[in-house]
Amino acid sequence: RMNRVAAGALAFCNSLYLVIAICCLITFGSDLDADVLNNFSVDAMAPLAGPVLAYGIAVSVRIGYFLSLIGSFALCMYPLKHCCLEALLRKKYHTIGAVAAESHPITLPLTVALTVGMYFVAAYVPSIWLLLSLVGSAAATLMAFIFPGAATFMVCRNARRSHRWRRIAAVFVVILGGLLFINGFLTFLV
């Protein structure tokens, strides 16, 4: 049952990603920017939707992006804090125990330091677009395509013949992820 859930989630995410990419390409054509948020500015959207609607779309996209970042901050902060705790305490998190790790005297200062450090970088680094584009292209393709495809292939490797289509789909997803990874890296260099 878990294989079906994972395969369904992978198929849904890849389909959604493909639909969004195709729609952006059709809408913006050769003016499609690597930073898609630049295409959702008032100036870029005005010829398509008119100035008033373009302003509403641009504001909505930015608010949605802001809410996504705020919502994902905790999801990123929690594992980062635990990795730092493991490094500082020189113990694996599962051997410390969740309650003991959260109540350790170093946990609160570490959380504050990480949060202040992240906000400091966000406020004072003028542009981290190049670094983010490299890390994003590498991490996104690894997490969304290569790792899930490889995991699906490994799970279905010794499965019945009826799972052959899953192995083929997994290989396709890994190849697609590899091509996107190379494209992102080459875009970074150029």
N, C-alpha and C positions, 0 to 999 in steps of 0.2 A: 504494500500500500504506500509506503514512503517513497518508493521509486516512482510511482505514478504521480505523487504530489510534487516531487522534485522535477520530474520531466515536464509536468504541466506548468509549473512555475517558470522553468527555463524557457519553454516554448512561448508562454505569455509575454515574458519580459523581452525576449528577442523579437517577437512580433511587434510589440509596442515600440521598441527602439527603432525597428525598421520602418514602421509607419510614420513615426515622428521625423525620422531622417528624410524619407521620401517627400513628405509634405513640406518640410522646410526647403528642400532642394527645388521642388516644383514652385513654391511660393517666391523664393528669393533668387533662384537661378544662380548666375555667376556672381551675384552680390552677396552670396552666403558667406558670412564671416566665421572664422574658427571659433570665436566667442559668440555663441548664438544670441546672447543677451544684447549684443550690439545691433542685431537685426530686429529686435523688438523695441527699438527706440521710437520716439514720436516721429522723427524725420523719416525713418525707414518704413514705418507703417502707414504714414499719411497718404501716400499714393494708393495704397490698397484699401484703406478703410475710412479715409477722411480724417481731418485733424482732431475732431472731438473724440471719435471712437478710438483713434490711434493713441491719444493721450490716456484714455481709460485702459486700453490693452497694455500699454507700457507700464502704467502704474500697477495694474493687476499682476503682471509678470514679475515685477520687482518685489511686490509684497509677498507673492507666493514663494519667490526665491529666498527672501528674508525669513519667512516662516519655516521653510525647509531647512535653512542653515541653523536657525535657533533650535528646531526640533531635533536635528541630527547632532547638535553639539554634545548633548548628554550621551548619545549613543557612542560617540567617538571618545568622549572624556572618560567614561567608565572603564573601558579596557585599557586606555592609556595610563590611567591612575594605577590600575592593578599591575601592569607591566613594570611601572616605576617602583611600586611597592615591592614586587618580587626582586627587582635589581637592588634596591636599597636594603631590604631585609635579608637578602640572600637565601630566600626560601620560596618554594613554589606556592602559588596562591592556594591551591587545593589542600596543601599541608598546613597552611596557616589557619584556614577556616574563614568563611565569609564574615562572620560576626567579629572574630578576633582582628581581622584585617581592617575592617571598617572602624573599630574602636581603638586601633593602635594610635599612640600619641602623634605619630608622624603623618597620619592620613589627612587631617584637616590642613596643616600647613602645606602639604604637598598639593592638595586640591586647589588651594588658594594660589600657590605659586604657578601651577600649570594654567589656571584660568587667567591670572594677571599677565602671564607671559604671552598667552595666545592673544589676548586683547591688545597688548602692547605691540605685538607684531602686526596685528590687523590695523592698528591706528597709525603706526609710524613707518611701515615699509611702504614706499610709494607705489610699487607695482611688483607683484609676484606672479604676474601672468605667465612668464616663461617657465618658471619653476612649477607652477600649478599645472600648466599644460603638459609638461613632461610627466610629472607624477600622475596627473589625471589620466593621460593616455595610457600609461603603463598600468596603473592600478585598476582603472575601469575595465580595460580589456582583460586583464588577468582575472579580476573578480567576476565579471559578467559573462565572459566567454570561455577563456582557457581553462580555469580551474573547474567550473561546473561541467564543461564538456569532458575534461579528462577524468573527473570523478564518475560521471555517468558511464564513460567507456570502461573504467576499471570495475564498476559494480556489475555491468552487463557483460563483462569479458567472458565469464564462464557460464553465462546464463543459457537458457534454451535457445533453440533456433528462432523461436517466435520473437525474440528480443533483438534480432539482427538489425531491424530498422532503427532501434535505439542506438546501437553502436555506430551505424552509418550517420545518424543525426549528430551524435556526439563528435565524431571525427569532423563533420562539416562545421560544427560550432567552433571546434578548436582551430581549424584552418581559418575560418572567418575571423576569429579573435587574433590569430597570428598576423593576418593581413592588416587588421585595424591597428594592431600594436606597431607594426612596421610603418604604416601610414602616419600614425601619431608621432612616432619618433622622427621620421623624415620631415614632417611639418615643423617640428621643434627646431630642427637643424637649419631649415630654410628661412 
